Amino acid sequence: MQFAKRIEPLRSNVYADMDNAKARARAAGMDIIDLSLGSSDLPASSHATEAIARSLDDPSTHGYTLFHSTKEFRDTIARWYTQKYGVEVDPETEIMPLIGCQEGTGHLPLALLDPGDFALLQDPGYPSHYGGVYLASGHVYPMPTLEENQFLPVLEDIPQQVLDRAKMMVLSYPHNPTTGIAPLSFFEKAVRFCQEHNLALIHDFPYADMGFGEVEIPSILQADRAKSVSIEFFTMSKSYNMGGFRVAYAIGNQELILALRQIKAVIDFNQYRGIINGAIAALTGPQEIIQKTVDTFRQRRDVFVNAMHRIGWQVPKPAATMYVWAKLPERWQNDSMGFTTKMVEKVGVAAAAGSGYGPSGEGYVRFALVQNTDVLEEAVRRIDRFLQIA
C-alpha cells in the first residue's frame, strides 16, 4: 500500500516514542513515574464539572454543536478576554471554539500554505506546530530558540529567500519546552516583522496564567490590538485543569478565524455542548483554581529543582510553565532520546527527549512537574541512581 509523502515526517513523535518505551518498561515489571507529558494531575473545578453533569440530563445538549450554537460560549470568551487583557473582540467574527489548541495549530496551516511554502517555527518547539505544516505539504524554517538569546528567535537571521516564500510564523510563550518568557516588546517587534513581510502571526498560548511570582505574561493581541496579522490560541487545559475535556478557543484576525472555520467545517463539529457549558462555568465562576494551580506548580518546581541540585544536576529554576528544561550531562549531550529511553527502562522515570522538539533541543530533557512533591523527590532519587549506573 502506498501512502502520501506528507506523513513521512510524522512517523516519529516524542510523546508516542516515550509511550512505547513506557509500555515496554511496564511489561517488564517497572513501576513508572511519568514526567513526560504536560497533563495536569490536578482536578477541574467543581462548578465546571457540575455544569457538565447537569447537561447530561438535558436532551438539547445531545446533538451536534455547530458554530452558531456556541454563541453563549463565544460571548463569554469575549468578556473574559477584554477583562483580562483590555482588548475588545467581536465574538461573531474574531472568536472560534476549538477541540484543544492542537486543532488550531494543526489545521491553520491547511488554510495558509500551498505546497512548498514556508512556515517559520521555533526550534525547539511544540510538535503539533511542525505536524500541521507537514500535513499542509509546507516547509519548515526552524528559528533557533536558544538560551543565549533568552529563548527568543532572532528574526533578523531569517534569510530573505525564505521570507519570500513564507506565509506564517508560529510563536508560543511561555515557551514549551524551554519555559522561556517573551516580553511585550518582543511581541511588538514580531508584529511589525510579520506586517512588513505579509506573514500570519500565530501565538499558541496555553500557559497564559502559568507564571510564578511577579512575572508578566502578555497576550500577542496586546501588541496587535487591531488584529492586523495575529491570532492567538487559548486552552482550558492548564489554568483550569481541563485537559481531557479538549476545550479551547482562538481569538484574533477575522480573516484567519474565517479560514480556520472553513477548514473545521469539513473536518469536525465542536465538542459536546455539556463540555462547553462546563467551560462557560469555569470562565465565569470562582477563579481561585488558577492561583491554586499556579501555587501548586511553583511548589513542585522548587522541590524538584532543589532536589536536582542536591544530586549535582544544576538545572535552572523556570519562571513559568509546568516544566523544567534541563541540559543533559556531558556524556548524553548528543543522545537525549537514548537518555530518556534508558532512564525509563532502568529506573522507571519517564521524561521527554529534547531532540523530539527539534534539532536545537538535542542535549536537553524536559521534565513535567505533574506529580506531587513526594513522588517528585522519589523521581530525583531514581534519576540519581540512573546517573550512577548509566
Helices and strands as residue ranges (DSSP letters): G 5-10, H 14-27, E 33-34, H 46-56, G 59-61, G 67-70, H 71-85, E 95-98, H 101-112, E 118-123, H 127-135, E 139-144, G 147-149, G 155-157, H 160-163, E 166-171, H 184-196, E 200-204, G 220-222, E 230-235, G 243-245, E 248-252, H 254-265, H 273-284, H 288-310, E 323-327, G 330-332, H 336-347, E 349-350, E 352-353, G 354-357, G 359-361, E 364-368, H 373-389
